[in-house]
C-alpha cells in the first residue's frame, strides 16, 4: 500500500479515484484559495486493504439483491457490517494516520466524513449515503471513526442507492476525510442556482444556528434567503422556526440545545453576510464552471466552506449563456415523445427544420438541444405585434399548458417599447404566395381521394431515394444522399403543406359558423371515420393480422403462448393451420409499416422491422378480446356516422335568414375537412420512412469505423452529430473517443431527467395548472380532447413493447405515437401526460370515439394500474374512484 494519507494541499479534482468525490472537491477548493478548514484524506487504497480479507464473501452476499425486498436488503447490510466490525484497521495505516492527526494538532476536534469514489458526481450526489462523525477528539476515537466510516459504505441506504443508480458495489471505493472541526455560530447550505425553479441567476441559501447537522437531518425549519446574483438584490427572506441548534461539546460529541423564542425568530444572517455569502458561492460556481451545492459555516464573522458539489437536479440550459430574456418550448412535447435522444438522432431530426439552418452542421438559430431534447426559441416571435398575438393561440390549441405558460411569460416580460417591428415589405413576398395557395385549397380546388394521391406521391419519393442509394459507391456517399433527402423533405411536402393549413382553417371556420346551429356530437362525428389517414390504415392492418391469426385455434394458442422472440414465434406458427397465410400477411405488413415503432422520431430506437415484439404483444392483446372483423365493422360504422354528420351539418346550415349564403360555405368546409384533414399524418410517415432508409447506412458506417479501429463499438456513431460523422467518413476528422464517452455518460443522465414544457434562457422552468371549476376535489385536471365520460379500470402502460390492454381498460400513458395505436383497439378511454388537441393520442381517441384527457401532469404516477377511474373527456378531468391496495404499476 502506498502512502495512505493525502493532505488537502496535495489534492485536486482529478484525484477522485484516490480520495473520493468529497475529498477531491475539498482539495480542489483549498488549492484554489477558498477558505476550507485544514484536513487530510485516508485513501481508497487503505479502504481496499481493510476489506480485503472478507471482500469475496461480502460481494457474494450483495449479488442479486432485490430492491423490492427491503427486509432481505436490511439483513444483508447488517450481516456485512457485523463482519467488518471484527476487522482491524490494516497494517501500514494506523501509524501514518496518527502522524497526520498529530501534525494538524492532537488537541483539536475533528469531523470525520466518508468520501466515496461515486460521490458528488454530476449524475449522482450520493449525499448522506455514508456516515459522518462530528467533534471527534483523541487518538482512539479518531481510529474508531475512520473504521466506522469504512463500514458505513454498507448501510442499507448506501447499498440501495448504488443498486438504484446502477453502480457495481465492487466499483465504489471509500476514502475518509479528516478535517479540523470548527465551532460555528451558524451554518447551512447554499445552492448557486435555485434547485426548485432551475433559475441560474438566483442563489438560494438555507441557514440555521449551530452546526449543520440539525438542518441536513431535517430537525429544524431553516431561514431561507434568495438573492439575484446579477444585482446582489435579496429577493426573498423567510425566517424559519429554528427551535433547536446542535452544538459541539467540549471534549467531544455534540448536544441539542433548545433555542429561546426570541433567538428562534431572529434571522441567522444579516443582509451584509447574505450578500457576502452569495458572492462567495458565485466565485466557487465560476471556478467549477457549473452551479454548486455548497455547505458553509460561519465562525467569528468568517465563512468557511466544508463541501461543494454539482447540483444534480438541474435541467441543462439550451445554450451555455445565461439568457433570461429568451423563452424556449419543448418540441419533444409537441412530437409526444419526451424521452432523451442521442446526438445523431437529434441532428437528423433537426435537419428537417429549414429556417435559420447551417447546412453543414444542421444546427439552427431557433432550435437548440438540451438534455437530449429539442427546444425552440420563441422570444422573437412573441416580440412581434402580430405573431405575439397569433402564436400563443396556436400553441394553446396544440398544448393547453404550453399555451398558458407562454402567455403568462409574455405578460410578465412584455416591453412595448422593445417590440420588434415586422417589416411588411420583407414578409409579404414570402407569406402572400403561400396564403394564396391556402385560400385556393380552402375555397376553390377540387379533390378526388386526395390522401390516396399523396400516399402515392410519398411512395414514389421513397423509391427515388432508394434508387439513388444504389448509385453511391461508398458509405459516405450513401449517407450524403440520405442527408440531402431528409433536408429536402420539407420542400417535398409542399404539395400538401397548404392543404394541411386549409383543413385546419376549415375546421376552425366550421366551428365558428355552426357552433350554436348543430349539436357538438355532429361536429365530433365529422372528425371520425375520415378515409385515407395513414395511421388509421396501419391500425386496420394490425386488426387484419389478428384476424389472420384467428384462422385456427392452434395458431392462436401458439401466438398467445409463452413469450419468445418473434422470429421463433413466426417459425412455429407455420406448423399450424393458417400459419403460412399469417406469415405472408406479416411480411406484407412489415414491408409497409416496418419503419414504424414506439417513440419512432428517435432513430436510435428499434423499428418494427428490427424488433417487432411490441407489435406481436399488441396482436396478442387483440386476440384475447373481440371478434374477427370487429375493427373493420367499427370503422365502417364511423364512416357512416361521418356521412350522416356531414348531411346533418349541411342541412342545419341552410336554416335561418342567411341560410342561402351559409349553406354553400358550410358544404365547402365539410368537403375540405373530409378530403384534406386525413393528411395530418402523411408528412410524419414520410419522415419516418426516410429515417428508416438512413438507419442501415448508419449501421454500415459504424461497422466500417469499428473495423478500422477508430471507434470501439459501432454504437458510438449515435453519439456523434451528423456533420461530425460525415467529416469522419469523408476527411478522417474524428472528435475523439473521450468526447464520445462523455456524451454517453451525459445521455445516461439525460434519460433520468424530466424535460420541461417551457423554460427561460436562465434555466427557470415555467409551470402552470389547469383551472377547472367543474372538477371535484382530488381530480386530476388536463386538457379535454374527446367528448364523453367513461368509467373503468386503469392500465398504466409505460412500454407498449411489453404491455397490452384488456378490453374495457382505460389506457394511462406518458404519451402515445403511431407505434402505440394498436393498443387503442381495447381501450375504453385515454389519459396521457403529454399532448394537445391535434396530437396523436387525441386524434386517435376521437377516431375511436373514446373519451380522452391529455396533458395530465404526473398521470402515470398518480394513477395506478387496477384503480377504478372516471374520465371526463369533454370537461377535461379524471376522477380516481378508489385506492385499491392491490393496485400496482
Secondary structure, DSSP 8 states (H G I E B T S, - for coil): ----EEEGGG--GGGHHHHHHHHHHHHHHHHTT-----EEEE-HHHHHHHHGGGHHHHHHHHTT--TT-HHHHHHHHHHHHHHHTTS---TTTHHHHHHHHHHH-TTS-EEEEEEETTSS-SS---TTSS-EEEEE-SHHHHHHHHHHHHHGGGSHHHHHHHHHTT--GGG--EEEEEEE----SEEEEEESS-TTT--TTEEEEEEEEB-THHHHTT-S--EEEEEETTTTEEEEEE-----EEEEE-TTS-EEEEE--HHHHTS-SS-HHHHHHHHHHHHHHHHHHTS-EEEEEEEETTEEEEEEEEE-SS----SSSS-EEEEEEEEHHHHTT--S---HHHHHHHHTT--TTB-TTT--BTTEEEETTEEEEE-HHHHHBTTHHHHHHHHHHHH-HHHHHHHHHHHHHH--GGG-B---HHHHHHHHHHHHHHHHHHHHT---SSHHHHHHHHHHHHHHHHHHHHHH--SHHHHHHHHHHHHHHHHHHTHHHHHHHHHHHHHHHHHHHHHTTTS-HHHHHHHTSS-TT-HHHHHHHHHHHHHHHHTT-HHHHHHHHSS---HHHHHHHHTTSTTHHHHHHHHHHHHHHHTT--TTTT-TTS--TTT--HHHHHHHHHHHTSS-TTHHHHHHHHHHHHHHHHHHHHHHHHT-STTHHHHHHHHHHHHHHHHHHGGGGGHHHHHHHHHHHHHHHHHHHHHHHHHHTTSSSSGGGGGGS-HHHHHHHHHH-----HHHHHHHHHHHHHHTT----SEEEETS-B-------TTS-TT-EE-EEEE--EEEEEEEEES-TTT----TT-EEEES---GGGGGGGGT-SEEEESS--TTSHHHHHHHHHT-EEEE--TTHHHHS-BT-EEEEETTTTEEEE----TT-B-
